[in-house]
Amino acid sequence: GEKHWPEARRLYQRATELKGAAQLAGYETALGYARRLLARSPQPTAEQRVFVASLLYQAATSEGDKVNQPRIREAIDQAREALLLSVRPTDQVYQILIACHLQLGENTRAAELL
C-alpha cells in the first residue's frame, strides 16, 4: 500500500548521495523495492508512476558513459502511464519524457513535448 512508498523514496534519496558503483547499486535496490510496490498496487497513482520513471532514468544514466536504453524506454512507459492518470500532469512528467527521448537521440519526440 501507500505506507511503503516513503521507504522507496528513502532508498532512492540514499542512492543519490552515493557515487559510482555504490550509487548504481543503491538505485537498483530502490528500483527493485519500487517495482514490487507497483506490482502489488491495484491502481498505481500518477505520482507513483512518475517516481518509478524518475528512478529508472537515474539508474539508466548512472552506468558511466553507456545509457541503459531498455531502462530509458521503461521510464518512458511509466511516464506515459502517469500522463494517462493525470488530469493536470506535473512538469516533472514532461521533464522525464523529454530527458528520456533526448537520451535515445529522439530529438523530434522531445521537441514535441515542449
C-alpha positions in Angstrom: 0.0 0.0 0.0 0.8 3.7 0.2 2.5 3.3 3.5 5.5 1.6 1.9 6.3 4.3 -0.7 8.1 6.5 1.8 10.7 3.7 2.2 11.2 3.5 -1.5 11.8 7.3 -1.6 14.3 7.0 1.3 16.2 4.3 -0.6 16.3 6.5 -3.7 17.4 9.5 -1.7 20.2 7.5 -0.1 21.4 6.3 -3.5 21.6 9.9 -4.8 24.1 10.6 -2.0 26.5 7.9 -3.2 28.9 7.8 -6.1 29.9 5.3 -8.9 29.1 1.6 -8.4 27.6 2.2 -5.0 25.2 4.7 -6.4 24.1 2.3 -9.1 23.6 -0.5 -6.5 21.5 1.9 -4.4 19.3 2.7 -7.4 19.0 -1.0 -8.1 17.8 -1.6 -4.5 15.3 1.3 -4.7 14.1 0.2 -8.1 13.6 -3.4 -7.0 11.6 -2.2 -4.0 9.5 0.2 -6.1 8.8 -2.4 -8.7 7.5 -4.8 -6.1 5.3 -2.0 -4.7 3.9 -1.3 -8.2 3.2 -4.9 -8.9 1.3 -5.2 -5.6 -0.6 -2.0 -6.1 -4.1 -2.5 -7.6 -4.2 1.1 -9.1 -0.8 2.8 -9.0 -1.1 6.6 -8.8 0.4 9.1 -11.3 2.8 10.2 -8.6 4.0 6.6 -8.0 4.5 6.1 -11.8 6.5 9.4 -12.0 8.6 8.3 -9.1 9.4 5.0 -10.8 10.1 6.7 -14.1 12.5 9.1 -12.4 14.2 6.2 -10.6 14.5 4.3 -13.9 16.0 7.3 -15.6 18.6 7.8 -12.9 19.6 4.2 -12.9 19.8 4.1 -16.7 22.1 7.1 -16.8 24.3 6.1 -13.9 26.2 3.3 -15.6 29.1 5.5 -16.8 29.3 6.5 -20.4 26.7 4.0 -21.5 23.0 4.7 -21.3 20.8 1.7 -20.5 18.3 2.1 -23.3 15.8 -0.6 -22.2 15.5 1.2 -18.8 15.0 4.6 -20.6 12.2 3.0 -22.6 10.7 1.6 -19.4 10.9 5.1 -17.9 9.0 6.5 -20.9 6.3 3.8 -20.4 5.9 4.7 -16.7 5.8 8.5 -17.5 3.2 7.9 -20.2 1.1 5.9 -17.7 1.4 8.9 -15.3 0.1 11.2 -18.1 -2.9 9.0 -18.6 -3.7 9.0 -14.9 -3.3 12.8 -14.5 -5.9 15.4 -15.0 -3.1 18.0 -14.8 0.3 16.4 -15.3 3.2 17.8 -13.4 6.2 19.4 -15.1 8.2 16.5 -13.8 6.4 14.1 -16.1 7.3 16.2 -19.1 10.8 16.7 -18.0 11.4 13.0 -17.6 9.9 12.3 -21.0 12.0 15.0 -22.7 15.2 13.8 -21.0 14.4 10.2 -22.0 13.8 11.0 -25.6 17.0 13.1 -25.7 19.0 10.2 -24.2 17.7 8.0 -27.0 18.6 10.6 -29.7 14.9 11.1 -30.4 15.1 14.9 -30.6 11.9 15.4 -32.6 9.9 13.4 -30.0 11.5 15.5 -27.2 10.7 18.8 -29.1 7.1 17.8 -29.5 6.7 17.7 -25.7 7.9 21.3 -25.2 
